[in-house]
Amino acid sequence: MRTYVKKAEPAIAAGNAKVEETVRSMLSVIRDGGDDAIRKYARDLDNWNREFRVSEDEISRVSSMLPETFKEDFDICKQRVQEFAKRQLDSMSEIEVEISPGTVLGHKHLPVKNAGCYIPGGNYPLISATIMSVGTARVAGVENIVGCAPPRDENGIYGPTLYGLSAAGADEIYCIGGVQAMAAMAYGRVGMAPADMITGPGNAFVAEAKRQLFGTVGIDLMAGPTEILVIADKTADPSLVATDLLGQAEHGPDSPAWLVTTSKRLGEAVLKEVERQLKNLPTCDIAAVSWRDHGEIVVVEDDDEAIRVSDEYAPEHLEVMTARDDYYFENLRNYGSLFVGEETTVAYGDKGVGTNHTLPTAKAARYTGGLWVGKFIKTVTYQHMTPEASHRFAPVASRQCEMEKLLSHQITADARRDRYDNTN
């Protein structure tokens, strides 16, 4: 049984037909119109009428103007994320096994050749996204990495973002944003090699472009508004819980923040804390709308019900602040990334504690995890057989082909049965 200290109104599906059609039209124009179409959209939408590719001299100039403390902090975050990615890569074992005498099967891991990584601009330039995408692709062994970001002003890409793209390991950097950036990477425009895979967050148009381009290229995952769910019991600090909920609510007016608790008293205390903290929150104009429209406080009977509710929500970010954190850790299953104990917070994962911050939203955590080194890698299989093994398996394959009415397939098996008939 669950009750609500605060319940959000049921979400009304936003009409996205206009977004879909706009993106479909833009992609068609860019596919057919090439570089000229990219230049037109860049000029009309971003007021950018200069070279797209950023020169090494410009990267050096911008980098020299940035604070050393920023560069040092960025390097710490990059080292953490890449070190964790390396450990993940090390866990991906290649295999080869003789499944029966003379029949050898295996799989090997091959990185994609070309990756395109998009870093959004907007009110919150996500500098850390350069590490999560470019830095992880670099560890995966991707041969060529293109980074794209929109111009922030007449000078081009936001300086710290440009530095981040370079420091994370991008081979080429382009000042280009939005749908036109995703299309340029996918189709290979304005000097880029066509990407095998594109990654990166963005607004509704960027997300729709990724959706429509999937198949032409691979993508990391579809990502909507960011989410946080906190599971807390009576031992949790209401002030800290409220702080973390509002920390994510500032992302945008459509960013859900949910609390699931076994303590009604804690839920009521958190509600008061949220209202108190909103009065002085630097981004209260955004967070207050998000909390008003999408915030929820759910009271449940016990820990198991808390787990069921959380798994139903399948949040992007899941924080656990309870007296039984280990129990929750062992039994929760639907989340993008889990933050165990009050000592951790979503901001740590977002900025570079080591895990990747590109995570599934909108309940996609039911069936996928987030971006990691393995997303840039293809696991491909192979087989090798001796003549004797081929002769033994040929009749099995032949009969299966016959049952499926694939008679030309059957001939290929029979040819090998006959070819190697003298091997036994």
Helices and strands as residue ranges (DSSP letters): E 2-6, H 17-46, H 56-64, H 68-90, E 95-100, E 103-111, E 114-118, H 129-130, I 131-135, H 136-140, E 144-149, E 151-153, E 156-157, H 159-168, E 172-175, H 178-187, E 197-199, H 204-213, E 218-219, E 228-232, H 238-249, E 257-261, H 264-278, H 284-294, E 296-300, H 303-313, E 317-321, H 325-331, E 337-340, H 346-351, G 364-366, G 373-376, E 377-385, H 387-403, H 407-419, G 421-423
